[in-house]
Amino acid sequence: MKKQFLARLAVVQGAALVAAGAAHAALPEGAAAAITTYQTDVVTVIGLMIAAGIAIFAVKKLGSKMGWL
């Protein structure tokens, strides 16, 4: 009974793997370019946010050491 269940489970998993492999389709050129541009913009924005956070931390730390805050 257990072997039959495992055999059926293996067949189902194999079918799902084949279906997932066949589901990948090529993106249109415009979509691929838009995704690349978006990724570049997101990396730039995240980098600027990290830099702003570091600058704010540094000013607060300097202000506390110098007695400004």
PDB file of N, H, CA, C and O in Angstrom:
ATOM      1  N   MET A   1       0.824  -1.194   0.000  1.00  0.00           N
ATOM      2  CA  MET A   1       0.000   0.000   0.000  1.00  0.00           C
ATOM      3  C   MET A   1       0.868   1.259   0.000  1.00  0.00           C
ATOM      4  O   MET A   1       0.613   2.200  -0.752  1.00  0.00           O
ATOM      5  N   LYS A   2       1.895   1.265   0.849  1.00  0.00           N
ATOM      6  H   LYS A   2       2.103   0.501   1.460  1.00  0.00           H
ATOM      7  CA  LYS A   2       2.762   2.428   0.943  1.00  0.00           C
ATOM      8  C   LYS A   2       3.571   2.601  -0.340  1.00  0.00           C
ATOM      9  O   LYS A   2       3.780   3.728  -0.789  1.00  0.00           O
ATOM     10  N   LYS A   3       4.027   1.502  -0.933  1.00  0.00           N
ATOM     11  H   LYS A   3       3.857   0.586  -0.569  1.00  0.00           H
ATOM     12  CA  LYS A   3       4.799   1.576  -2.175  1.00  0.00           C
ATOM     13  C   LYS A   3       3.960   2.142  -3.312  1.00  0.00           C
ATOM     14  O   LYS A   3       4.457   2.915  -4.131  1.00  0.00           O
ATOM     15  N   GLN A   4       2.688   1.756  -3.362  1.00  0.00           N
ATOM     16  H   GLN A   4       2.284   1.128  -2.696  1.00  0.00           H
ATOM     17  CA  GLN A   4       1.806   2.275  -4.406  1.00  0.00           C
ATOM     18  C   GLN A   4       1.620   3.783  -4.249  1.00  0.00           C
ATOM     19  O   GLN A   4       1.625   4.529  -5.227  1.00  0.00           O
ATOM     20  N   PHE A   5       1.456   4.214  -2.999  1.00  0.00           N
ATOM     21  H   PHE A   5       1.452   3.608  -2.204  1.00  0.00           H
ATOM     22  CA  PHE A   5       1.287   5.644  -2.745  1.00  0.00           C
ATOM     23  C   PHE A   5       2.537   6.408  -3.163  1.00  0.00           C
ATOM     24  O   PHE A   5       2.438   7.455  -3.804  1.00  0.00           O
ATOM     25  N   LEU A   6       3.711   5.893  -2.806  1.00  0.00           N
ATOM     26  H   LEU A   6       3.791   5.043  -2.286  1.00  0.00           H
ATOM     27  CA  LEU A   6       4.957   6.568  -3.167  1.00  0.00           C
ATOM     28  C   LEU A   6       5.178   6.581  -4.676  1.00  0.00           C
ATOM     29  O   LEU A   6       5.706   7.549  -5.223  1.00  0.00           O
ATOM     30  N   ALA A   7       4.770   5.501  -5.349  1.00  0.00           N
ATOM     31  H   ALA A   7       4.340   4.714  -4.905  1.00  0.00           H
ATOM     32  CA  ALA A   7       4.895   5.448  -6.801  1.00  0.00           C
ATOM     33  C   ALA A   7       3.979   6.486  -7.449  1.00  0.00           C
ATOM     34  O   ALA A   7       4.388   7.163  -8.392  1.00  0.00           O
ATOM     35  N   ARG A   8       2.769   6.618  -6.964  1.00  0.00           N
ATOM     36  H   ARG A   8       2.437   6.068  -6.198  1.00  0.00           H
ATOM     37  CA  ARG A   8       1.842   7.619  -7.501  1.00  0.00           C
ATOM     38  C   ARG A   8       2.346   9.035  -7.217  1.00  0.00           C
ATOM     39  O   ARG A   8       2.245   9.927  -8.059  1.00  0.00           O
ATOM     40  N   LEU A   9       2.884   9.218  -6.026  1.00  0.00           N
ATOM     41  H   LEU A   9       2.966   8.494  -5.342  1.00  0.00           H
ATOM     42  CA  LEU A   9       3.426  10.517  -5.666  1.00  0.00           C
ATOM     43  C   LEU A   9       4.588  10.897  -6.584  1.00  0.00           C
ATOM     44  O   LEU A   9       4.717  12.054  -6.984  1.00  0.00           O
ATOM     45  N   ALA A  10       5.426   9.924  -6.910  1.00  0.00           N
ATOM     46  H   ALA A  10       5.322   8.985  -6.585  1.00  0.00           H
ATOM     47  CA  ALA A  10       6.541  10.186  -7.816  1.00  0.00           C
ATOM     48  C   ALA A  10       6.043  10.560  -9.210  1.00  0.00           C
ATOM     49  O   ALA A  10       6.623  11.431  -9.859  1.00  0.00           O
ATOM     50  N   VAL A  11       4.995   9.923  -9.670  1.00  0.00           N
ATOM     51  H   VAL A  11       4.524   9.215  -9.144  1.00  0.00           H
ATOM     52  CA  VAL A  11       4.425  10.237 -10.983  1.00  0.00           C
ATOM     53  C   VAL A  11       3.856  11.653 -10.982  1.00  0.00           C
ATOM     54  O   VAL A  11       4.058  12.400 -11.940  1.00  0.00           O
ATOM     55  N   VAL A  12       3.155  12.026  -9.931  1.00  0.00           N
ATOM     56  H   VAL A  12       2.991  11.420  -9.153  1.00  0.00           H
ATOM     57  CA  VAL A  12       2.574  13.364  -9.835  1.00  0.00           C
ATOM     58  C   VAL A  12       3.678  14.414  -9.793  1.00  0.00           C
ATOM     59  O   VAL A  12       3.586  15.435 -10.473  1.00  0.00           O
ATOM     60  N   GLN A  13       4.713  14.175  -9.007  1.00  0.00           N
ATOM     61  H   GLN A  13       4.788  13.345  -8.454  1.00  0.00           H
ATOM     62  CA  GLN A  13       5.832  15.121  -8.924  1.00  0.00           C
ATOM     63  C   GLN A  13       6.538  15.247 -10.265  1.00  0.00           C
ATOM     64  O   GLN A  13       6.916  16.348 -10.663  1.00  0.00           O
ATOM     65  N   GLY A  14       6.717  14.150 -10.953  1.00  0.00           N
ATOM     66  H   GLY A  14       6.410  13.256 -10.629  1.00  0.00           H
ATOM     67  CA  GLY A  14       7.351  14.192 -12.271  1.00  0.00           C
ATOM     68  C   GLY A  14       6.528  14.980 -13.270  1.00  0.00           C
ATOM     69  O   GLY A  14       7.072  15.754 -14.058  1.00  0.00           O
ATOM     70  N   ALA A  15       5.205  14.783 -13.239  1.00  0.00           N
ATOM     71  H   ALA A  15       4.763  14.155 -12.598  1.00  0.00           H
ATOM     72  CA  ALA A  15       4.336  15.526 -14.145  1.00  0.00           C
ATOM     73  C   ALA A  15       4.374  17.017 -13.837  1.00  0.00           C
ATOM     74  O   ALA A  15       4.372  17.841 -14.752  1.00  0.00           O
ATOM     75  N   ALA A  16       4.409  17.366 -12.555  1.00  0.00           N
ATOM     76  H   ALA A  16       4.410  16.696 -11.812  1.00  0.00           H
ATOM     77  CA  ALA A  16       4.478  18.777 -12.171  1.00  0.00           C
ATOM     78  C   ALA A  16       5.801  19.397 -12.623  1.00  0.00           C
ATOM     79  O   ALA A  16       5.831  20.548 -13.056  1.00  0.00           O
ATOM     80  N   LEU A  17       6.871  18.650 -12.526  1.00  0.00           N
ATOM     81  H   LEU A  17       6.847  17.715 -12.174  1.00  0.00           H
ATOM     82  CA  LEU A  17       8.175  19.150 -12.952  1.00  0.00           C
ATOM     83  C   LEU A  17       8.210  19.383 -14.462  1.00  0.00           C
ATOM     84  O   LEU A  17       8.759  20.383 -14.925  1.00  0.00           O
ATOM     85  N   VAL A  18       7.632  18.475 -15.220  1.00  0.00           N
ATOM     86  H   VAL A  18       7.185  17.663 -14.844  1.00  0.00           H
ATOM     87  CA  VAL A  18       7.576  18.638 -16.673  1.00  0.00           C
ATOM     88  C   VAL A  18       6.720  19.842 -17.035  1.00  0.00           C
ATOM     89  O   VAL A  18       7.084  20.615 -17.921  1.00  0.00           O
ATOM     90  N   ALA A  19       5.589  20.010 -16.363  1.00  0.00           N
ATOM     91  H   ALA A  19       5.293  19.382 -15.643  1.00  0.00           H
ATOM     92  CA  ALA A  19       4.708  21.144 -16.649  1.00  0.00           C
ATOM     93  C   ALA A  19       5.391  22.467 -16.305  1.00  0.00           C
ATOM     94  O   ALA A  19       5.244  23.447 -17.036  1.00  0.00           O
ATOM     95  N   ALA A  20       6.129  22.504 -15.212  1.00  0.00           N
ATOM     96  H   ALA A  20       6.249  21.709 -14.618  1.00  0.00           H
ATOM     97  CA  ALA A  20       6.822  23.733 -14.814  1.00  0.00           C
ATOM     98  C   ALA A  20       7.933  24.060 -15.809  1.00  0.00           C
ATOM     99  O   ALA A  20       8.171  25.229 -16.112  1.00  0.00           O
ATOM    100  N   GLY A  21       8.600  23.055 -16.306  1.00  0.00           N
ATOM    101  H   GLY A  21       8.408  22.106 -16.060  1.00  0.00           H
ATOM    102  CA  GLY A  21       9.662  23.293 -17.288  1.00  0.00           C
ATOM    103  C   GLY A  21       9.115  23.805 -18.605  1.00  0.00           C
ATOM    104  O   GLY A  21       9.770  24.593 -19.287  1.00  0.00           O
ATOM    105  N   ALA A  22       7.933  23.369 -18.963  1.00  0.00           N
ATOM    106  H   ALA A  22       7.401  22.729 -18.408  1.00  0.00           H
ATOM    107  CA  ALA A  22       7.338  23.793 -20.217  1.00  0.00           C
ATOM    108  C   ALA A  22       6.674  25.160 -20.104  1.00  0.00           C
ATOM    109  O   ALA A  22       6.353  25.770 -21.124  1.00  0.00           O
ATOM    110  N   ALA A  23       6.460  25.655 -18.884  1.00  0.00           N
ATOM    111  H   ALA A  23       6.720  25.160 -18.055  1.00  0.00           H
ATOM    112  CA  ALA A  23       5.738  26.906 -18.690  1.00  0.00           C
ATOM    113  C   ALA A  23       6.616  28.133 -18.923  1.00  0.00           C
ATOM    114  O   ALA A  23       6.090  29.239 -19.050  1.00  0.00           O
ATOM    115  N   HIS A  24       7.905  27.973 -18.980  1.00  0.00           N
ATOM    116  H   HIS A  24       8.332  27.075 -18.876  1.00  0.00           H
ATOM    117  CA  HIS A  24       8.796  29.118 -19.178  1.00  0.00           C
ATOM    118  C   HIS A  24       8.752  29.563 -20.633  1.00  0.00           C
ATOM    119  O   HIS A  24       9.003  28.775 -21.545  1.00  0.00           O
ATOM    120  N   ALA A  25       8.431  30.824 -20.835  1.00  0.00           N
ATOM    121  H   ALA A  25       8.227  31.464 -20.094  1.00  0.00           H
ATOM    122  CA  ALA A  25       8.369  31.373 -22.184  1.00  0.00           C
ATOM    123  C   ALA A  25       9.279  32.588 -22.252  1.00  0.00           C
ATOM    124  O   ALA A  25       9.556  33.219 -21.233  1.00  0.00           O
ATOM    125  N   ALA A  26       9.733  32.907 -23.419  1.00  0.00           N
ATOM    126  H   ALA A  26       9.508  32.394 -24.247  1.00  0.00           H
ATOM    127  CA  ALA A  26      10.604  34.062 -23.597  1.00  0.00           C
ATOM    128  C   ALA A  26       9.794  35.345 -23.447  1.00  0.00           C
ATOM    129  O   ALA A  26       8.658  35.442 -23.911  1.00  0.00           O
ATOM    130  N   LEU A  27      10.408  36.328 -22.786  1.00  0.00           N
ATOM    131  H   LEU A  27      11.331  36.249 -22.409  1.00  0.00           H
ATOM    132  CA  LEU A  27       9.755  37.626 -22.638  1.00  0.00           C
ATOM    133  C   LEU A  27       9.934  38.441 -23.907  1.00  0.00           C
ATOM    134  O   LEU A  27      10.933  38.287 -24.610  1.00  0.00           O
ATOM    135  N   PRO A  28       8.989  39.292 -24.200  1.00  0.00           N
ATOM    136  CA  PRO A  28       9.195  40.223 -25.310  1.00  0.00           C
ATOM    137  C   PRO A  28      10.371  41.158 -25.002  1.00  0.00           C
ATOM    138  O   PRO A  28      10.678  41.410 -23.837  1.00  0.00           O
ATOM    139  N   GLU A  29      11.014  41.661 -26.032  1.00  0.00           N
ATOM    140  H   GLU A  29      10.764  41.456 -26.978  1.00  0.00           H
ATOM    141  CA  GLU A  29      12.209  42.498 -25.846  1.00  0.00           C
ATOM    142  C   GLU A  29      11.907  43.737 -25.010  1.00  0.00           C
ATOM    143  O   GLU A  29      12.717  44.136 -24.174  1.00  0.00           O
ATOM    144  N   GLY A  30      10.745  44.347 -25.232  1.00  0.00           N
ATOM    145  H   GLY A  30      10.086  44.023 -25.911  1.00  0.00           H
ATOM    146  CA  GLY A  30      10.381  45.538 -24.466  1.00  0.00           C
ATOM    147  C   GLY A  30      10.227  45.245 -22.981  1.00  0.00           C
ATOM    148  O   GLY A  30      10.620  46.059 -22.145  1.00  0.00           O
ATOM    149  N   ALA A  31       9.655  44.086 -22.643  1.00  0.00           N
ATOM    150  H   ALA A  31       9.336  43.425 -23.323  1.00  0.00           H
ATOM    151  CA  ALA A  31       9.469  43.721 -21.240  1.00  0.00           C
ATOM    152  C   ALA A  31      10.814  43.446 -20.574  1.00  0.00           C
ATOM    153  O   ALA A  31      11.039  43.849 -19.433  1.00  0.00           O
ATOM    154  N   ALA A  32      11.695  42.767 -21.280  1.00  0.00           N
ATOM    155  H   ALA A  32      11.512  42.440 -22.207  1.00  0.00           H
ATOM    156  CA  ALA A  32      13.016  42.484 -20.721  1.00  0.00           C
ATOM    157  C   ALA A  32      13.786  43.781 -20.475  1.00  0.00           C
ATOM    158  O   ALA A  32      14.462  43.909 -19.454  1.00  0.00           O
ATOM    159  N   ALA A  33      13.695  44.733 -21.387  1.00  0.00           N
ATOM    160  H   ALA A  33      13.146  44.629 -22.216  1.00  0.00           H
ATOM    161  CA  ALA A  33      14.370  46.015 -21.212  1.00  0.00           C
ATOM    162  C   ALA A  33      13.774  46.789 -20.045  1.00  0.00           C
ATOM    163  O   ALA A  33      14.503  47.428 -19.288  1.00  0.00           O
ATOM    164  N   ALA A  34      12.456  46.736 -19.893  1.00  0.00           N
ATOM    165  H   ALA A  34      11.863  46.216 -20.508  1.00  0.00           H
ATOM    166  CA  ALA A  34      11.804  47.436 -18.785  1.00  0.00           C
ATOM    167  C   ALA A  34      12.207  46.841 -17.440  1.00  0.00           C
ATOM    168  O   ALA A  34      12.414  47.572 -16.472  1.00  0.00           O
ATOM    169  N   ILE A  35      12.318  45.529 -17.381  1.00  0.00           N
ATOM    170  H   ILE A  35      12.150  44.935 -18.167  1.00  0.00           H
ATOM    171  CA  ILE A  35      12.733  44.873 -16.135  1.00  0.00           C
ATOM    172  C   ILE A  35      14.160  45.260 -15.791  1.00  0.00           C
ATOM    173  O   ILE A  35      14.458  45.534 -14.628  1.00  0.00           O
ATOM    174  N   THR A  36      15.042  45.287 -16.771  1.00  0.00           N
ATOM    175  H   THR A  36      14.800  45.063 -17.715  1.00  0.00           H
ATOM    176  CA  THR A  36      16.431  45.671 -16.533  1.00  0.00           C
ATOM    177  C   THR A  36      16.524  47.108 -16.045  1.00  0.00           C
ATOM    178  O   THR A  36      17.279  47.399 -15.117  1.00  0.00           O
ATOM    179  N   THR A  37      15.767  48.007 -16.656  1.00  0.00           N
ATOM    180  H   THR A  37      15.153  47.770 -17.409  1.00  0.00           H
ATOM    181  CA  THR A  37      15.766  49.406 -16.231  1.00  0.00           C
ATOM    182  C   THR A  37      15.234  49.528 -14.805  1.00  0.00           C
ATOM    183  O   THR A  37      15.782  50.281 -14.000  1.00  0.00           O
ATOM    184  N   TYR A  38      14.184  48.801 -14.496  1.00  0.00           N
ATOM    185  H   TYR A  38      13.739  48.189 -15.150  1.00  0.00           H
ATOM    186  CA  TYR A  38      13.603  48.826 -13.158  1.00  0.00           C
ATOM    187  C   TYR A  38      14.621  48.339 -12.127  1.00  0.00           C
ATOM    188  O   TYR A  38      14.767  48.943 -11.064  1.00  0.00           O
ATOM    189  N   GLN A  39      15.319  47.256 -12.436  1.00  0.00           N
ATOM    190  H   GLN A  39      15.201  46.765 -13.300  1.00  0.00           H
ATOM    191  CA  GLN A  39      16.307  46.727 -11.500  1.00  0.00           C
ATOM    192  C   GLN A  39      17.403  47.749 -11.240  1.00  0.00           C
ATOM    193  O   GLN A  39      17.827  47.924 -10.097  1.00  0.00           O
ATOM    194  N   THR A  40      17.861  48.419 -12.274  1.00  0.00           N
ATOM    195  H   THR A  40      17.517  48.277 -13.202  1.00  0.00           H
ATOM    196  CA  THR A  40      18.905  49.433 -12.115  1.00  0.00           C
ATOM    197  C   THR A  40      18.400  50.575 -11.244  1.00  0.00           C
ATOM    198  O   THR A  40      19.114  51.039 -10.356  1.00  0.00           O
ATOM    199  N   ASP A  41      17.176  51.030 -11.489  1.00  0.00           N
ATOM    200  H   ASP A  41      16.595  50.653 -12.211  1.00  0.00           H
ATOM    201  CA  ASP A  41      16.608  52.122 -10.703  1.00  0.00           C
ATOM    202  C   ASP A  41      16.438  51.729  -9.245  1.00  0.00           C
ATOM    203  O   ASP A  41      16.719  52.534  -8.357  1.00  0.00           O
ATOM    204  N   VAL A  42      15.988  50.524  -8.980  1.00  0.00           N
ATOM    205  H   VAL A  42      15.759  49.870  -9.701  1.00  0.00           H
ATOM    206  CA  VAL A  42      15.779  50.072  -7.605  1.00  0.00           C
ATOM    207  C   VAL A  42      17.102  50.001  -6.855  1.00  0.00           C
ATOM    208  O   VAL A  42      17.177  50.407  -5.695  1.00  0.00           O
ATOM    209  N   VAL A  43      18.134  49.496  -7.495  1.00  0.00           N
ATOM    210  H   VAL A  43      18.073  49.166  -8.437  1.00  0.00           H
ATOM    211  CA  VAL A  43      19.448  49.422  -6.848  1.00  0.00           C
ATOM    212  C   VAL A  43      19.954  50.828  -6.523  1.00  0.00           C
ATOM    213  O   VAL A  43      20.529  51.047  -5.457  1.00  0.00           O
ATOM    214  N   THR A  44      19.746  51.771  -7.427  1.00  0.00           N
ATOM    215  H   THR A  44      19.279  51.593  -8.293  1.00  0.00           H
ATOM    216  CA  THR A  44      20.164  53.146  -7.191  1.00  0.00           C
ATOM    217  C   THR A  44      19.410  53.755  -6.012  1.00  0.00           C
ATOM    218  O   THR A  44      20.018  54.387  -5.148  1.00  0.00           O
ATOM    219  N   VAL A  45      18.108  53.572  -5.970  1.00  0.00           N
ATOM    220  H   VAL A  45      17.614  53.058  -6.671  1.00  0.00           H
ATOM    221  CA  VAL A  45      17.293  54.135  -4.887  1.00  0.00           C
ATOM    222  C   VAL A  45      17.678  53.528  -3.544  1.00  0.00           C
ATOM    223  O   VAL A  45      17.805  54.250  -2.555  1.00  0.00           O
ATOM    224  N   ILE A  46      17.863  52.225  -3.498  1.00  0.00           N
ATOM    225  H   ILE A  46      17.760  51.639  -4.301  1.00  0.00           H
ATOM    226  CA  ILE A  46      18.239  51.579  -2.241  1.00  0.00           C
ATOM    227  C   ILE A  46      19.608  52.066  -1.782  1.00  0.00           C
ATOM    228  O   ILE A  46      19.815  52.305  -0.592  1.00  0.00           O
ATOM    229  N   GLY A  47      20.538  52.215  -2.711  1.00  0.00           N
ATOM    230  H   GLY A  47      20.370  52.022  -3.677  1.00  0.00           H
ATOM    231  CA  GLY A  47      21.858  52.741  -2.357  1.00  0.00           C
ATOM    232  C   GLY A  47      21.777  54.154  -1.796  1.00  0.00           C
ATOM    233  O   GLY A  47      22.458  54.479  -0.824  1.00  0.00           O
ATOM    234  N   LEU A  48      20.949  54.991  -2.404  1.00  0.00           N
ATOM    235  H   LEU A  48      20.395  54.727  -3.194  1.00  0.00           H
ATOM    236  CA  LEU A  48      20.787  56.359  -1.899  1.00  0.00           C
ATOM    237  C   LEU A  48      20.121  56.373  -0.523  1.00  0.00           C
ATOM    238  O   LEU A  48      20.464  57.202   0.320  1.00  0.00           O
ATOM    239  N   MET A  49      19.182  55.473  -0.290  1.00  0.00           N
ATOM    240  H   MET A  49      18.902  54.800  -0.974  1.00  0.00           H
ATOM    241  CA  MET A  49      18.539  55.407   1.023  1.00  0.00           C
ATOM    242  C   MET A  49      19.522  54.958   2.101  1.00  0.00           C
ATOM    243  O   MET A  49      19.499  55.474   3.219  1.00  0.00           O
ATOM    244  N   ILE A  50      20.374  54.011   1.772  1.00  0.00           N
ATOM    245  H   ILE A  50      20.392  53.591   0.864  1.00  0.00           H
ATOM    246  CA  ILE A  50      21.385  53.566   2.730  1.00  0.00           C
ATOM    247  C   ILE A  50      22.363  54.697   3.017  1.00  0.00           C
ATOM    248  O   ILE A  50      22.723  54.928   4.171  1.00  0.00           O
ATOM    249  N   ALA A  51      22.794  55.404   1.977  1.00  0.00           N
ATOM    250  H   ALA A  51      22.501  55.216   1.039  1.00  0.00           H
ATOM    251  CA  ALA A  51      23.715  56.524   2.167  1.00  0.00           C
ATOM    252  C   ALA A  51      23.074  57.615   3.017  1.00  0.00           C
ATOM    253  O   ALA A  51      23.741  58.196   3.873  1.00  0.00           O
ATOM    254  N   ALA A  52      21.792  57.904   2.797  1.00  0.00           N
ATOM    255  H   ALA A  52      21.251  57.432   2.101  1.00  0.00           H
ATOM    256  CA  ALA A  52      21.100  58.915   3.591  1.00  0.00           C
ATOM    257  C   ALA A  52      21.002  58.480   5.054  1.00  0.00           C
ATOM    258  O   ALA A  52      21.173  59.297   5.959  1.00  0.00           O
ATOM    259  N   GLY A  53      20.732  57.216   5.281  1.00  0.00           N
ATOM    260  H   GLY A  53      20.593  56.552   4.546  1.00  0.00           H
ATOM    261  CA  GLY A  53      20.674  56.697   6.650  1.00  0.00           C
ATOM    262  C   GLY A  53      22.004  56.811   7.358  1.00  0.00           C
ATOM    263  O   GLY A  53      22.056  57.176   8.533  1.00  0.00           O
ATOM    264  N   ILE A  54      23.080  56.500   6.656  1.00  0.00           N
ATOM    265  H   ILE A  54      23.037  56.204   5.702  1.00  0.00           H
ATOM    266  CA  ILE A  54      24.417  56.615   7.241  1.00  0.00           C
ATOM    267  C   ILE A  54      24.724  58.079   7.549  1.00  0.00           C
ATOM    268  O   ILE A  54      25.289  58.385   8.599  1.00  0.00           O
ATOM    269  N   ALA A  55      24.357  58.986   6.642  1.00  0.00           N
ATOM    270  H   ALA A  55      23.898  58.738   5.789  1.00  0.00           H
ATOM    271  CA  ALA A  55      24.610  60.411   6.861  1.00  0.00           C
ATOM    272  C   ALA A  55      23.819  60.918   8.070  1.00  0.00           C
ATOM    273  O   ALA A  55      24.352  61.672   8.884  1.00  0.00           O
ATOM    274  N   ILE A  56      22.567  60.515   8.192  1.00  0.00           N
ATOM    275  H   ILE A  56      22.134  59.902   7.531  1.00  0.00           H
ATOM    276  CA  ILE A  56      21.762  60.937   9.338  1.00  0.00           C
ATOM    277  C   ILE A  56      22.350  60.401  10.632  1.00  0.00           C
ATOM    278  O   ILE A  56      22.432  61.124  11.626  1.00  0.00           O
ATOM    279  N   PHE A  57      22.759  59.142  10.627  1.00  0.00           N
ATOM    280  H   PHE A  57      22.692  58.555   9.820  1.00  0.00           H
ATOM    281  CA  PHE A  57      23.379  58.560  11.812  1.00  0.00           C
ATOM    282  C   PHE A  57      24.656  59.314  12.180  1.00  0.00           C
ATOM    283  O   PHE A  57      24.897  59.599  13.353  1.00  0.00           O
ATOM    284  N   ALA A  58      25.467  59.633  11.178  1.00  0.00           N
ATOM    285  H   ALA A  58      25.271  59.401  10.225  1.00  0.00           H
ATOM    286  CA  ALA A  58      26.728  60.332  11.446  1.00  0.00           C
ATOM    287  C   ALA A  58      26.482  61.728  12.009  1.00  0.00           C
ATOM    288  O   ALA A  58      27.177  62.150  12.934  1.00  0.00           O
ATOM    289  N   VAL A  59      25.501  62.454  11.463  1.00  0.00           N
ATOM    290  H   VAL A  59      24.937  62.112  10.712  1.00  0.00           H
ATOM    291  CA  VAL A  59      25.206  63.798  11.968  1.00  0.00           C
ATOM    292  C   VAL A  59      24.670  63.734  13.393  1.00  0.00           C
ATOM    293  O   VAL A  59      25.023  64.568  14.227  1.00  0.00           O
ATOM    294  N   LYS A  60      23.819  62.750  13.676  1.00  0.00           N
ATOM    295  H   LYS A  60      23.533  62.073  12.998  1.00  0.00           H
ATOM    296  CA  LYS A  60      23.299  62.606  15.034  1.00  0.00           C
ATOM    297  C   LYS A  60      24.416  62.260  16.013  1.00  0.00           C
ATOM    298  O   LYS A  60      24.460  62.797  17.120  1.00  0.00           O
ATOM    299  N   LYS A  61      25.305  61.380  15.616  1.00  0.00           N
ATOM    300  H   LYS A  61      25.270  60.945  14.717  1.00  0.00           H
ATOM    301  CA  LYS A  61      26.414  60.976  16.473  1.00  0.00           C
ATOM    302  C   LYS A  61      27.353  62.164  16.708  1.00  0.00           C
ATOM    303  O   LYS A  61      27.781  62.418  17.834  1.00  0.00           O
ATOM    304  N   LEU A  62      27.660  62.880  15.634  1.00  0.00           N
ATOM    305  H   LEU A  62      27.312  62.674  14.720  1.00  0.00           H
ATOM    306  CA  LEU A  62      28.513  64.062  15.758  1.00  0.00           C
ATOM    307  C   LEU A  62      27.836  65.126  16.629  1.00  0.00           C
ATOM    308  O   LEU A  62      28.486  65.765  17.456  1.00  0.00           O
ATOM    309  N   GLY A  63      26.542  65.307  16.440  1.00  0.00           N
ATOM    310  H   GLY A  63      26.014  64.788  15.768  1.00  0.00           H
ATOM    311  CA  GLY A  63      25.802  66.291  17.225  1.00  0.00           C
ATOM    312  C   GLY A  63      25.799  65.943  18.695  1.00  0.00           C
ATOM    313  O   GLY A  63      25.898  66.836  19.538  1.00  0.00           O
ATOM    314  N   SER A  64      25.687  64.671  19.026  1.00  0.00           N
ATOM    315  H   SER A  64      25.606  63.946  18.341  1.00  0.00           H
ATOM    316  CA  SER A  64      25.700  64.287  20.436  1.00  0.00           C
ATOM    317  C   SER A  64      27.085  64.444  21.043  1.00  0.00           C
ATOM    318  O   SER A  64      27.207  64.787  22.219  1.00  0.00           O
ATOM    319  N   LYS A  65      28.124  64.200  20.265  1.00  0.00           N
ATOM    320  H   LYS A  65      28.025  63.921  19.310  1.00  0.00           H
ATOM    321  CA  LYS A  65      29.497  64.355  20.765  1.00  0.00           C
ATOM    322  C   LYS A  65      29.864  65.830  20.926  1.00  0.00           C
ATOM    323  O   LYS A  65      30.595  66.187  21.849  1.00  0.00           O
ATOM    324  N   MET A  66      29.366  66.680  20.041  1.00  0.00           N
ATOM    325  H   MET A  66      28.773  66.389  19.291  1.00  0.00           H
ATOM    326  CA  MET A  66      29.709  68.104  20.072  1.00  0.00           C
ATOM    327  C   MET A  66      28.745  68.906  20.957  1.00  0.00           C
ATOM    328  O   MET A  66      28.978  70.088  21.210  1.00  0.00           O
ATOM    329  N   GLY A  67      27.675  68.274  21.425  1.00  0.00           N
ATOM    330  H   GLY A  67      27.486  67.314  21.219  1.00  0.00           H
ATOM    331  CA  GLY A  67      26.721  68.962  22.284  1.00  0.00           C
ATOM    332  C   GLY A  67      25.647  69.716  21.551  1.00  0.00           C
ATOM    333  O   GLY A  67      24.969  70.548  22.154  1.00  0.00           O
ATOM    334  N   TRP A  68      25.462  69.460  20.268  1.00  0.00           N
ATOM    335  H   TRP A  68      26.013  68.784  19.778  1.00  0.00           H
ATOM    336  CA  TRP A  68      24.431  70.156  19.505  1.00  0.00           C
ATOM    337  C   TRP A  68      23.056  69.579  19.802  1.00  0.00           C
ATOM    338  O   TRP A  68      22.059  70.303  19.813  1.00  0.00           O
ATOM    339  N   LEU A  69      23.006  68.293  20.040  1.00  0.00           N
ATOM    340  H   LEU A  69      23.816  67.706  20.031  1.00  0.00           H
ATOM    341  CA  LEU A  69      21.707  67.632  20.239  1.00  0.00           C
ATOM    342  C   LEU A  69      21.560  67.156  21.668  1.00  0.00           C
ATOM    343  O   LEU A  69      20.533  66.578  22.023  1.00  0.00           O
TER     344      LEU A  69
END
